Amino acid sequence: MFIAFFMIFAPIFAFVSVSKWWSDNAGVDQVIQTGLLFVLIAVTLFTLLMAWGLIVDMKALASSMSPELASSNFGKTFKGFVAFGVAFTILILGTAVGLGLLVFSAAFRS
């Protein structure tokens, strides 16, 4: 899902570029921008929910491990999930903000 989040907007922005090349209609541009905003918000929220759902699942798995499994090499790797969540939250939100700025920038509209 993370790869999909970072890669899904390439075909969308290619479509927008072609649409803007074909159309000089401000109404069409506004519809495209609004549609991209909805897609951006939906995919961002879905990806954030997936990331934090994974973290909650891993923390639950780590807390329900038997002492033998928790002391094994595999069990010791179940640490640092909050740092993972914060890092991916920053990446996901940063990507969404960057794409939002691109869509609504004056250079993109012209």
C-alpha positions in Angstrom: 0.0 0.0 0.0 2.9 2.4 0.7 4.3 1.8 -2.7 0.9 2.4 -4.2 0.6 5.7 -2.3 3.8 7.0 -3.7 3.3 5.7 -7.2 -0.5 6.2 -7.8 -0.3 9.9 -8.6 2.0 9.5 -11.6 -0.7 8.4 -14.0 -3.2 10.8 -12.5 -0.9 13.8 -13.0 0.0 12.5 -16.5 -3.8 12.5 -17.3 -4.1 16.0 -15.8 -1.2 17.3 -18.0 -2.8 15.9 -21.1 -6.2 17.3 -20.1 -4.8 20.7 -19.6 -3.0 20.5 -22.9 -6.2 19.7 -24.7 -8.4 22.1 -22.8 -8.3 25.8 -22.2 -11.6 25.8 -20.4 -11.3 27.1 -16.9 -14.4 25.1 -15.8 -12.7 21.8 -16.9 -9.5 22.8 -15.0 -11.6 23.5 -11.9 -13.3 20.1 -12.1 -9.9 18.4 -12.6 -8.4 20.2 -9.6 -11.4 19.3 -7.4 -11.3 15.7 -8.5 -7.6 15.5 -7.7 -8.2 17.1 -4.3 -10.7 14.4 -3.4 -8.4 11.6 -4.7 -5.5 13.1 -2.8 -7.4 13.3 0.5 -9.0 9.8 0.2 -5.7 8.1 -0.7 -3.8 10.0 2.0 -6.3 9.1 4.8 -6.5 5.5 3.6 -2.8 5.1 3.6 -2.4 6.7 7.1 -5.1 4.4 8.5 -3.3 1.4 6.9 0.1 2.5 8.4 -1.2 3.1 11.9 -3.4 -0.1 11.7 -0.2 -2.0 11.0 1.5 -0.4 14.0 -1.4 -1.2 16.3 -1.4 -4.8 15.0 2.3 -5.3 15.5 2.1 -3.8 19.0 -0.7 -6.2 19.9 1.3 -9.1 18.5 4.3 -8.1 20.5 2.3 -7.8 23.7 0.7 -11.2 23.3 3.9 -13.1 22.6 5.0 -15.8 24.9 8.1 -15.1 26.9 10.1 -17.6 24.9 9.2 -16.0 21.6 9.7 -12.5 23.0 13.3 -13.4 24.1 14.1 -15.0 20.7 15.9 -13.0 17.9 12.5 -12.8 16.1 10.7 -11.5 19.1 13.3 -8.8 19.8 12.7 -7.2 16.4 9.2 -6.1 17.5 10.4 -2.6 18.6 10.4 0.8 17.1 6.9 0.8 15.6 6.1 4.3 16.8 9.2 5.7 15.0 8.1 3.8 11.9 4.7 5.3 12.2 6.0 8.8 12.7 8.4 8.5 9.7 5.8 7.2 7.4 3.3 9.8 8.6 5.7 12.6 7.8 6.4 11.0 4.3 2.7 10.5 3.5 1.6 13.9 4.7 4.6 15.6 3.0 3.8 13.9 -0.3 0.1 14.9 0.0 1.0 18.5 0.9 3.5 18.7 -2.0 1.0 17.3 -4.5 -1.7 19.7 -3.2 0.6 22.6 -3.6 1.4 21.5 -7.1 -2.3 21.1 -8.1 -3.3 24.5 -6.7 -0.2 26.5 -7.6 -0.5 29.4 -10.0 2.1 27.8 -12.3 0.0 24.6 -12.7 -3.1 26.6 -13.5 -1.5 28.6 -16.3 
